[in-house]
Amino acid sequence: MSVEEFPFDKNTVIIGEFSVGEYNGQKDFTLDMYREALESEYRMEDFINAAPYSPQKMYEYILQIADQTVLDDDYLAIIHNIYEKYKEQIFIWSAAKAVHHNIRSGFLYHTFRMVQSGIALGKVYGQALNHSLLLTGIILHDVGKLKELYTDPTGNADYTPEGSLLGHLLIGCEMIDEACNKLDLQNDENKDKILLLKHLLASHHGKQEYGAITVPQLPEAIMLNRIDMIDAEMYQCEHALEDQSNGTFTDRIFGLNNTRLSKLKKKINHKDMIEAWNYDSGVFKGQSIGIHNSATGEIDKLLSVECFHGGEEVKRIVINKEATKKHGFTIIID
């Protein structure tokens, strides 16, 4: 069968059965049966680069923080209007074509972490900041990317004509105006605070040579720019060091001023965060070890040792590779 004859579109997950033979002294694989997988049979995140947290939970967290922290009813209404209108896109959209958070749900992941930074820094610099304006700016700063970029189901993004010609800062300001028109907020009473919000979006790249429409001229705009830069640069650090061996340097990283990063051996002390528990599913019983995830408030399972219900002989050891890697653990079974 040629590629042209293959009956599935790009980005389709299929289930197949192969038989293994030999041809000219090399292993030969024959596809005997195949079909399109049902949505209930797989998670797209298992096949692609995706945010490490559930899009649903990140989305709910952002709106929950907005409801608790944004005291201005009009700002809160704008957040809900945009996030509910574009919810389907928000769940999968990449934050960029390249450089940072260019993964499935990258838009949400970037915003999710920036919200946490905004809350933490707001406690330090609270007297200088309008918290409602800052949190609204953080949550909405990149919404223009929902139109600037097209993201396919695997998280690969490319620019739309509108995105190439206008850019997400201007598009984001237009989306604020659209929401205000829908909510009947375009009036003399609200024009000043809507102007401040749009200033945060227009200036969040910090410098005009970096794509900002204007430079930050409010404490909240300065803070938004710094938080955005911190998260974008830390993501690049994490990505570059992910598979790097201890004691080595990365290649030069364009988005970090062509810096080479070093990965040094670090002793990680998780003793106060580790939790172990027994469980019995009716089929298996055993013990799991996990670590508290400060971002989600949940426990990431690292390792499970299981035996059949009613028995004592260990039948399997299940290691969560994603969680152990994320928290800096190496599990050695001796």
C-alpha positions in Angstrom: 0.0 0.0 0.0 1.3 3.4 -0.9 1.2 6.5 1.2 -1.5 7.9 -1.1 -3.7 4.8 -0.6 -3.5 4.9 3.2 -7.1 5.6 4.2 -6.4 7.9 7.2 -5.8 11.6 7.5 -2.8 13.1 9.2 -3.0 13.2 13.1 -5.3 10.1 13.2 -4.5 7.5 15.8 -4.9 3.9 14.6 -4.7 0.5 16.2 -3.0 -2.2 14.2 -1.6 -5.7 14.4 1.8 -6.5 12.9 3.5 -9.8 12.0 7.2 -10.0 12.1 9.2 -11.8 9.4 12.5 -11.6 7.7 13.6 -10.2 4.4 17.2 -10.2 3.1 18.4 -10.9 6.6 16.6 -8.0 8.1 13.4 -7.9 10.2 10.3 -7.2 8.2 7.0 -5.9 9.5 3.7 -6.6 7.8 0.6 -4.7 8.9 -2.1 -7.3 9.1 -5.0 -5.4 10.5 -5.7 -1.7 11.3 -8.5 0.6 12.2 -9.1 4.1 13.5 -8.9 4.2 17.3 -11.9 5.3 19.2 -11.5 8.4 21.3 -12.1 6.3 24.5 -9.1 4.1 23.6 -6.3 6.7 23.8 -5.2 10.1 25.1 -3.7 12.4 22.4 -1.3 13.7 25.0 0.4 10.2 25.1 1.6 10.7 21.5 2.7 14.3 21.4 4.4 17.1 23.4 1.7 18.5 25.7 1.4 20.4 28.9 2.0 18.3 32.0 -1.3 19.2 33.6 -4.9 18.5 32.5 -6.3 21.3 30.3 -9.6 21.1 32.2 -7.9 21.6 35.6 -5.7 24.4 34.4 -8.7 26.2 32.8 -10.8 25.7 36.0 -7.9 26.9 38.2 -7.5 30.1 36.2 -11.2 31.0 36.3 -11.3 30.1 40.0 -8.4 32.4 40.8 -10.2 35.1 38.7 -13.4 34.7 40.6 -11.5 34.9 43.9 -9.0 37.7 43.1 -10.5 40.0 40.4 -12.7 42.3 42.4 -13.8 44.4 39.5 -17.0 43.0 38.1 -16.4 44.3 34.6 -12.9 42.9 34.3 -14.2 39.5 35.6 -17.1 39.6 33.0 -14.5 40.2 30.2 -12.4 37.2 31.4 -15.4 34.9 31.4 -16.8 36.1 28.1 -13.5 35.4 26.3 -12.6 32.2 28.0 -16.1 30.7 27.5 -16.3 31.9 23.9 -13.0 30.4 22.9 -12.9 27.4 25.4 -12.5 24.7 22.8 -9.5 26.5 21.3 -8.0 27.4 24.7 -7.8 23.7 25.6 -5.4 22.7 22.8 -3.8 26.0 21.6 -0.1 26.3 21.5 1.4 29.5 23.0 3.8 29.9 20.0 5.0 28.5 16.8 8.5 28.1 18.3 10.7 29.2 21.3 8.4 28.7 24.3 5.3 26.7 25.3 5.0 25.6 21.7 3.1 22.4 22.7 -0.5 21.3 22.9 -2.3 23.3 25.7 0.8 25.5 25.8 -1.4 28.7 25.9 -3.1 27.4 29.0 0.1 26.1 30.7 1.9 29.5 30.2 -1.1 31.4 31.6 -1.6 28.9 34.4 2.0 29.4 35.7 1.9 33.2 35.2 -1.2 33.4 37.3 0.6 31.6 40.1 3.6 34.0 39.8 1.2 37.0 39.7 -0.4 35.9 43.0 3.0 35.3 44.7 4.5 38.6 43.5 1.3 40.5 44.3 1.9 39.6 48.0 5.3 41.2 47.9 4.5 44.4 45.9 0.8 44.6 46.8 0.8 48.3 47.7 2.0 49.3 44.3 -0.4 47.2 42.3 -4.1 47.0 41.3 -4.5 43.3 41.7 -7.7 43.1 39.7 -6.0 44.9 36.7 -2.8 42.8 37.0 -4.6 39.4 37.2 -6.9 40.3 34.4 -3.9 41.4 32.3 -2.1 38.1 33.0 -5.1 36.0 32.1 -5.9 37.8 28.9 -2.4 39.0 27.8 -2.0 36.3 25.1 -5.7 35.8 24.0 -4.8 37.4 20.6 -2.8 34.2 19.9 -6.2 32.4 19.6 -6.5 34.2 16.3 -2.8 34.9 15.5 -2.1 31.2 15.4 -3.8 28.1 14.1 -3.0 25.0 16.2 -3.7 21.5 15.0 -4.8 18.7 17.3 -1.2 17.7 18.0 -0.2 21.2 19.2 1.7 22.3 16.1 1.1 25.9 15.4 1.5 28.3 12.4 0.5 31.9 11.7 -2.8 32.8 10.3 -3.0 35.7 7.7 -4.5 37.9 10.4 -1.7 36.9 12.8 1.0 37.6 10.3 -0.4 41.0 9.4 -1.5 42.3 12.8 0.1 40.3 15.6 -1.5 39.1 18.8 -1.0 42.3 20.8 -3.3 44.3 18.5 -5.6 41.3 18.0 -5.9 40.9 21.8 -6.9 44.6 22.2 -9.6 44.1 19.5 -10.9 41.0 21.4 -11.2 43.2 24.5 -13.3 45.6 22.5 -15.5 42.8 21.1 -16.1 41.5 24.7 -16.9 45.0 25.9 -19.4 45.5 23.1 -21.1 42.2 23.9 -21.2 43.1 27.6 -22.4 46.6 26.9 -19.3 48.1 28.7 -18.3 50.6 26.0 -19.4 53.8 27.8 -17.8 56.8 29.4 -18.0 55.2 32.9 -15.7 52.3 31.9 -13.5 53.8 29.2 -10.6 54.6 31.5 -10.3 51.1 33.0 -10.7 49.4 29.7 -7.9 51.6 28.3 -5.7 50.5 31.2 -6.4 46.9 30.4 -5.7 47.3 26.8 -2.4 49.1 27.7 -1.3 45.9 29.5 -1.9 43.8 26.4 -0.3 46.3 24.1 2.8 46.7 26.1 3.5 43.2 27.6 6.4 42.5 25.2 8.3 45.3 27.1 10.1 46.9 24.2 9.0 48.0 20.8 11.9 46.2 19.2 10.5 43.0 20.8 7.1 43.6 19.2 5.4 45.8 21.9 2.9 48.4 20.5 4.0 50.7 23.3 6.3 50.4 26.4 4.9 49.6 29.8 3.7 52.8 31.6 1.9 51.3 34.6 3.3 49.3 37.5 0.9 46.5 36.5 2.2 46.6 32.9 5.8 46.4 34.1 5.0 43.5 36.4 3.1 41.7 33.6 6.1 42.0 31.2 8.5 40.6 33.9 6.2 37.7 34.7 5.8 36.9 31.1 9.5 36.9 30.5 10.2 34.8 33.6 7.9 32.1 32.5 9.0 32.1 28.8 12.6 31.9 29.7 12.2 29.3 32.5 10.3 27.1 30.0 13.2 27.3 27.6 15.6 26.4 30.5 13.4 23.4 31.5 13.1 22.2 27.9 16.8 22.6 27.1 17.9 20.8 30.3 15.3 18.0 30.2 17.5 15.4 28.6 20.8 17.0 29.4 23.3 14.9 31.3 24.6 16.2 34.7 27.8 18.3 34.4 27.3 19.2 30.8 26.4 22.3 28.8 23.6 22.8 26.3 24.0 24.2 22.8 23.4 27.9 22.5 19.8 28.9 23.0 18.5 31.6 20.7 15.6 32.7 23.0 18.0 33.1 25.9 20.5 35.5 24.1 22.4 32.5 22.8 23.3 31.4 26.3 24.6 27.9 27.0 23.0 26.4 30.1 24.8 24.1 32.5 23.1 21.2 34.2 24.8 20.6 37.6 24.2 17.7 39.9 21.7 18.8 42.6 20.6 17.1 45.7 16.8 17.4 45.9 15.2 17.1 49.3 11.6 15.9 49.0 11.3 14.2 52.4 8.6 16.6 53.6 6.5 16.2 50.4 6.6 12.4 50.0 3.5 10.4 50.9 2.9 6.6 50.8 -0.4 4.8 51.0 -1.9 1.4 50.7 -4.7 0.5 48.3 -6.9 -2.4 47.3 -8.7 -2.2 43.9 -10.3 -5.6 44.2 -7.9 -6.9 41.5 -4.6 -5.6 42.8 -3.5 -4.5 46.2 -0.2 -2.8 47.0 1.5 0.4 48.1 2.1 3.6 46.2 4.5 6.4 46.7 3.8 9.9 45.5 4.9 13.5 45.9 2.7 16.6 46.5 2.3 18.8 43.5 2.2 22.4 44.7 0.7 23.7 41.5 -2.4 21.5 41.5 -2.7 20.6 45.1 -2.8 16.9 44.2 -0.4 14.0 44.6 1.6 12.8 41.6 2.1 9.1 41.9 5.7 8.0 41.3 5.8 4.3 42.0 3.4 1.4 42.8 4.3 -2.1 43.9 1.4 -4.5 43.3 0.3 -8.0 43.9 -3.0 -9.8 43.1 -5.8 -9.3 45.6 -5.5 -12.0 48.2 -1.9 -12.8 47.3 1.5 -11.7 48.6 3.8 -12.3 45.7 4.8 -9.1 43.9 3.4 -9.2 40.3 4.3 -5.9 39.0 6.1 -2.6 39.7 4.5 0.5 38.0 6.7 3.6 37.5 5.3 6.9 36.4 8.1 8.0 34.1 6.6 11.5 33.5 6.2 12.2 37.2 9.6 10.9 38.3 11.3 13.0 35.5 9.3 16.1 36.4 10.3 16.0 40.1 13.9 15.0 39.5 13.8 11.4 40.8 15.8 8.4 39.5 14.2 5.1 40.6 16.6 2.2 40.8 15.2 -1.3 41.4 17.8 -3.5 43.0 
